[in-house]
């Protein structure tokens, strides 16, 4: 196997490991055109993936919520105005941008 094929397989393996089975994934487009992805790993559901009022429910201390830019058209950042968990805990939160308000736990 040549080195190009090995690099490709390594990148494919990393991608497959990064998206576990059972993950809740939604996509949207922000106000300046960036395509973003909301990924919830572990317990819980995405009730609303709107950047102005994002809501998840049924999460716990092991849940990971990740909001990333998949395709840069604008500034490459996703700005979430408000994120609520409906009183549930949240283990890890990753946002490629700013968060205005967080209500959880």
N, C-alpha and C positions, 0 to 999 in steps of 0.2 A: 504494500500500500504506500503511495507517495505521501509526502508531507502535507500537500494541499488537502487531500482526503482526510488525513488525520486531524488537521485543524478544523475542518468542517464537522466531522463527527464529534469532536470535543465541544464545539460551540452548540451543536444540536443537543448533546447530552446535558449541558448546562441549562439550556432553555427548557428542556423537559423536566429537569429537577426544580426549576424555578416556578413552575405552574403545577402545583399538586392537584391530584384528583379531588373533587368535591369543593373546589374553590368557587365562590360566587364572584362573577366578573361582569361588570357593566361598562359601557363606553358612552362618551358624550363629547360635545364640542364646546369649548369655552367662548367667551365674548370676542376674543381676537382671533379665533379660528383654530387654536391648538386642539388636537384630539387627545382626550384624557381617558384613563382607565381607572375604574374603582375596583379593587380586588379585596375581598373579605375572606380571610383564611381562618378556619376554625368554626366555632359556634356563631350563629347569628344570621341575620338576613339584611339585605339592603332594602330599606323601605322607599327611599328617594335618593337618587344619585345627582340631584340638582345641586349645582355649586352654591346657589343662594341659600338653600336650606336642606343640607344633606342629613338623612336620617338612617340610622341602623337600629336594629332591635335584637334582643336575645343573645347579645355578646357576653363574654366573660373575660377574666384576667389572662386567658391564653389566646384570645382572639387578636389577629393582626389585621389592621385596616391600612391599605396602601393606595394612595392616589397619585398616579404618575402620568407624565406626558408621553404619549405614544408617537405622535407626529407633530413636529414643530411647524407651525404656520405663523404664529404671532411671536410673543416674547418667550415662549418655552416654559412658562410657569402656570400653575393652576392655583387660582385664589378661591378658597372656600370661605364664604361669608359666615356660615353657621353649620356646626355639626352637633347633632344630638344623638344620644344612645338610648333614650327612653328610660333612663335610670339604671341601665346595665353598665357593668365595668367594661373597660377596653384595655387589652394588654399592651399593644404596640400600635402607634399611629405614625405613618410616614406620608408626608405631603410634599410634592414637588412645587412648592409655592408658599403662600401665606394662609393662615387660619385666623379669621376674625373672632369667632366665639366658639367655645367648646363647653357642652353640658353633658356630663356623663357621671356614672356611679351613684 
